[in-house]
Amino acid sequence: MIINVITAFPNFFDNTICSVLERAVRDGILKFNIIDIKKYGIGHSPRIDDTPYGGGCGMILRADVIEKALKDNINLEEYIN
């Protein structure tokens, strides 16, 4: 089984796998595919987020950035009937 993780903090996952999952990884049952979304940012200083449409506080991830990360790393045909 492969678990795909799209994150802006890939280093966080280096040492955070609990012992139960670590054993599954070691035995070849489980594999983590850590995808650094910052590699797909837009612009001179790559941005992965933007302000919400219509205003308001906070930030949201850009859909175009997520789309590029998915297309480059995951075979989406596997998930379509």
BADRENKE-93655 format. One line per 2 residues: number of its first residue (from 0); for each residue z, y, x of N, C-alpha, C. Coordinates in steps of 0.1 Angstrom, whole numbers. Layout:
N
NUM) Z,Y,X,Z,Y,X,Z,Y,X; ...
REM end
This chain:
81
0) 0,-12,8,0,0,0,0,12,9; -8,22,5,-9,35,13,-4,46,4
2) 6,54,9,11,65,2,5,78,9; -2,86,2,-8,98,7,2,109,4
4) 5,117,14,14,128,12,7,141,17; 5,150,8,-1,163,12,10,173,13
6) 11,179,25,23,187,28,19,199,37; 27,210,36,26,221,46,35,218,57
8) 43,208,57,54,205,67,53,191,71; 42,187,78,40,173,82,51,168,92
10) 57,176,100,67,172,109,80,167,102; 81,172,90,93,168,82,93,153,80
12) 82,147,79,81,133,76,81,124,88; 82,129,100,83,121,112,95,112,112
14) 107,117,109,119,109,110,127,108,97; 120,111,86,128,111,73,126,98,65
16) 119,88,70,117,76,62,130,68,62; 135,65,51,148,58,50,146,43,55
18) 156,37,58,156,23,64,148,13,56; 149,14,43,142,4,34,127,6,36
20) 122,18,36,108,21,37,103,18,52; 112,21,61,109,19,75,106,4,78
22) 113,-5,72,111,-19,73,97,-23,67; 94,-18,56,81,-21,50,69,-16,58
24) 71,-4,65,61,1,74,60,-8,86; 71,-12,92,71,-20,103,64,-34,100
26) 66,-39,88,61,-52,84,46,-51,80; 41,-39,79,27,-37,76,24,-37,61
28) 35,-36,53,33,-36,38,30,-22,33; 35,-12,40,34,1,35,28,10,47
30) 20,20,43,15,29,53,15,43,47; 20,53,55,20,67,51,8,74,57
32) 0,82,49,-10,90,53,-6,104,51; -1,111,62,5,125,61,-7,134,63
34) -10,143,53,-21,152,54,-15,166,55; -19,173,66,-14,187,68,-23,196,61
36) -19,202,50,-27,210,41,-31,223,48; -23,227,58,-26,240,65,-39,240,72
38) -44,228,76,-57,227,83,-68,231,74; -66,231,61,-76,234,51,-75,248,45
40) -66,257,51,-64,270,46,-77,279,46; -76,289,38,-88,298,37,-85,311,45
42) -96,316,51,-95,329,58,-92,329,72; -91,341,78,-89,342,93,-75,337,96
44) -65,340,88,-52,335,90,-50,325,78; -53,312,80,-54,303,69,-43,303,59
46) -47,306,47,-37,307,36,-39,295,27; -28,289,23,-28,278,14,-23,281,0
48) -18,293,-2,-12,297,-14,-17,311,-19; -15,314,-31,-19,327,-37,-9,331,-48
50) -10,343,-52,-2,347,-64,-7,341,-77; 2,339,-86,-2,333,-99,-12,342,-107
52) -21,336,-113,-31,344,-122,-23,351,-133; -25,363,-135,-18,371,-145,-5,377,-140
54) -3,375,-127,9,381,-121,22,372,-122; 33,378,-120,45,371,-120,50,368,-106
56) 62,364,-105,68,361,-91,64,347,-87; 65,345,-74,62,332,-68,48,331,-63
58) 46,319,-58,32,316,-52,28,302,-57; 15,299,-57,10,286,-61,0,282,-51
60) -1,269,-49,-11,263,-40,-25,266,-45; -34,269,-36,-48,272,-40,-55,258,-43
62) -62,258,-54,-69,246,-59,-80,242,-49; -87,252,-44,-98,249,-34,-93,243,-21
64) -81,247,-17,-75,241,-5,-71,226,-8; -65,224,-19,-61,210,-23,-74,201,-24
66) -84,207,-30,-97,199,-32,-103,195,-18; -103,204,-9,-108,201,5,-100,190,12
68) -87,192,11,-78,182,17,-80,168,11; -81,167,-2,-83,154,-9,-97,148,-5
70) -107,156,-6,-121,151,-3,-122,146,12; -115,152,21,-116,148,35,-107,136,38
72) -97,133,30,-87,123,34,-86,111,24; -90,113,12,-88,102,2,-101,99,-4
74) -104,86,-6,-116,81,-13,-113,82,-28; -117,93,-34,-114,95,-48,-120,84,-57
76) -131,78,-53,-138,68,-61,-128,56,-64; -119,53,-56,-109,42,-58,-101,45,-70
78) -99,58,-74,-90,61,-85,-97,64,-98; -110,63,-98,-118,65,-110,-122,52,-115
80) -121,50,-128,-125,37,-134,-137,32,-128
REM end
